[in-house]
Amino acid sequence: MNDIQAIIFDLGRVLIDVDLTKGIFKHTQEWRTKSETQILDALMDNSIYQEYACGRISAQEFYREIYERFGLELSFDQFKQEWNSVFLPISGMTELVEQLSSDFKIGLLSDIGPLHWEYLLEHLPVLKKIDKPTLSFQIGYLKPHPQTYLTAAANVGTAPEKCLFIDDREVNVRGALEAGMQAIRFENYEKLMQEIAQINII
């Protein structure tokens, strides 16, 4: 790895942690007994979520679909509160982005819908430092579609091969490598610091 000019972060489980055993998932019998990993896989494979995260249906339409499918006894406002209650901080990551932003262009590439984005933009101030985030609900694609990586590179004004992408899911790291980026799989803050030190990022 060398000649890196831009660092593009995933959001969930990289810049902020996510606990899918909380929120609306504890209200559904189908997902209540699943592990966190099982819920994530089920969510990413769920056609309703894919439509929502790609911006093809609105937040209200997504709520109605979930309400009807799982019989949730929640108003839309209650649903929003529960849907956004899954986030936890990852110590050190905000400070790392701040540190790297002095030497590198900083980007974001996230599979996310508008409800989570609006919430995190308000509660995670470091996101305001990212001039042109690449968000699935705005571009109409989910990782690991090649277009997501190409758009993210374009949004930081950098050739893909000069971008370092950091994501927690192996499938997304492979997608970035296939799109010509350099990539690291995020496991935890301490290991990431070791890996980026090895390639002279810090």
C-alpha positions in Angstrom: 0.0 0.0 0.0 1.4 3.4 -0.9 0.6 6.8 -2.5 -2.7 7.1 -0.6 -4.3 10.5 -1.0 -7.8 9.8 0.4 -9.2 7.7 3.2 -12.8 6.6 2.8 -14.6 5.2 5.9 -17.6 3.0 6.2 -20.0 4.4 8.9 -21.7 1.6 10.9 -19.3 -0.5 13.0 -16.4 1.7 11.9 -17.1 5.3 12.8 -19.9 4.4 15.2 -20.9 1.0 16.6 -24.3 -0.6 16.0 -26.2 -3.0 18.2 -29.0 -4.5 16.2 -30.3 -6.5 19.2 -31.7 -3.1 20.3 -34.3 -0.9 18.7 -37.2 -2.3 16.6 -35.6 -5.7 16.4 -36.5 -6.5 20.0 -40.1 -5.9 19.1 -40.2 -8.6 16.4 -40.6 -12.3 17.3 -38.9 -13.3 14.0 -35.6 -11.4 14.9 -35.8 -11.3 18.7 -34.0 -14.6 19.1 -31.4 -14.0 16.4 -27.8 -13.0 17.1 -26.4 -9.6 16.1 -24.7 -11.1 13.1 -27.8 -13.0 12.0 -29.9 -9.8 12.2 -27.3 -7.9 10.1 -27.3 -10.6 7.4 -31.1 -10.8 7.4 -31.4 -7.1 7.2 -29.0 -6.7 4.3 -30.8 -9.5 2.4 -34.2 -8.1 3.1 -35.7 -6.6 0.0 -37.7 -4.0 1.9 -34.6 -2.7 3.5 -32.7 -2.8 0.2 -35.4 -0.7 -1.4 -35.3 1.8 1.5 -31.5 2.0 1.7 -31.3 2.6 -2.1 -33.8 5.4 -1.9 -36.5 3.7 -3.8 -39.1 4.0 -1.1 -39.5 6.8 1.5 -39.0 6.5 5.3 -42.8 6.5 5.7 -43.2 3.7 3.1 -40.5 1.7 4.8 -42.2 2.1 8.2 -45.5 1.0 6.8 -43.9 -2.1 5.2 -42.2 -3.0 8.5 -45.3 -2.2 10.5 -47.5 -4.6 8.3 -44.9 -7.4 8.0 -44.0 -7.6 11.7 -47.2 -6.2 13.3 -45.4 -3.5 15.2 -47.5 -1.6 17.6 -45.5 1.6 17.1 -46.4 5.0 15.7 -44.0 6.4 13.1 -42.4 8.7 15.7 -41.9 5.7 18.0 -40.5 3.7 15.1 -38.0 6.5 14.3 -36.9 6.6 18.0 -36.5 2.8 18.1 -34.8 2.6 14.7 -32.3 5.2 15.8 -31.6 3.7 19.2 -29.0 1.2 18.0 -25.9 3.4 18.0 -22.9 3.4 20.4 -19.7 5.3 20.2 -16.4 3.7 19.2 -13.6 5.2 21.3 -10.9 7.0 19.4 -12.5 7.0 15.9 -13.7 10.6 15.9 -10.2 11.7 17.0 -8.6 9.6 14.3 -10.7 11.2 11.6 -9.8 14.6 12.9 -6.1 13.7 12.9 -6.2 12.2 9.4 -8.1 15.1 7.9 -5.1 17.3 8.1 -3.1 15.1 5.7 -5.7 13.3 3.6 -9.0 13.8 1.9 -11.7 12.1 4.0 -14.7 10.4 2.5 -17.6 8.2 3.6 -19.2 5.3 1.9 -22.2 3.9 3.7 -25.2 1.7 3.1 -27.7 3.8 5.0 -31.3 5.2 4.8 -32.3 8.8 5.5 -33.6 8.2 9.1 -30.2 6.9 10.3 -28.3 9.5 8.3 -30.4 12.5 9.7 -30.0 11.1 13.2 -26.2 10.6 12.9 -25.6 13.9 11.2 -27.0 15.5 14.3 -25.4 13.3 16.9 -22.0 12.5 15.3 -20.4 16.0 14.6 -17.4 14.5 12.8 -19.7 13.7 9.8 -20.0 17.4 9.1 -16.3 17.4 8.2 -17.0 15.1 5.2 -17.8 17.4 2.3 -19.3 14.9 0.0 -20.4 11.6 1.6 -21.4 8.7 -0.6 -24.7 7.4 0.8 -26.7 4.4 -0.7 -30.0 6.1 -0.4 -28.7 9.0 -2.6 -26.8 7.0 -5.2 -29.2 4.0 -5.5 -26.6 1.3 -5.0 -25.4 -0.8 -2.0 -21.9 -2.2 -1.5 -20.3 -4.2 -2.9 -21.7 -2.9 -6.2 -18.7 -1.5 -8.1 -20.5 1.9 -8.7 -20.5 2.6 -5.0 -16.7 2.6 -4.8 -16.2 4.6 -8.0 -18.7 7.2 -6.8 -16.9 7.4 -3.4 -13.6 7.9 -5.2 -15.1 10.6 -7.4 -16.6 12.3 -4.4 -13.2 12.8 -2.8 -11.7 13.8 -6.2 -9.2 10.9 -6.1 -8.4 8.0 -8.4 -9.6 4.7 -6.8 -6.1 3.3 -6.6 -5.1 6.2 -4.4 -8.0 5.7 -2.0 -7.9 3.6 1.2 -11.2 2.2 2.1 -12.0 0.9 5.6 -15.0 -1.3 6.2 -16.0 -4.0 8.8 -17.5 -6.5 6.3 -15.2 -8.7 4.3 -17.5 -8.7 1.3 -17.3 -4.9 1.1 -13.5 -4.9 1.5 -13.2 -7.4 -1.4 -15.5 -5.2 -3.5 -13.2 -2.2 -2.9 -10.1 -4.2 -3.9 -11.9 -5.4 -7.1 -12.8 -1.7 -7.8 -9.1 -0.8 -7.6 -9.0 0.7 -4.2 -6.6 -0.2 -1.3 -8.6 -1.5 1.6 -8.5 -2.6 5.2 -11.1 -4.6 7.2 -12.0 -2.9 10.4 -12.1 -5.1 13.5 -11.4 -2.7 16.3 -9.7 0.7 16.9 -6.5 -0.8 18.3 -5.9 -3.1 15.3 -6.8 -0.4 12.8 -4.2 1.9 14.4 -1.6 -0.8 14.0 -2.4 -1.5 10.4 -2.4 2.2 9.3 0.9 2.7 11.2 2.4 -0.2 9.2 1.6 1.6 5.9 2.8 5.0 7.2 -0.6 6.6 7.3 0.2 7.9 10.8 
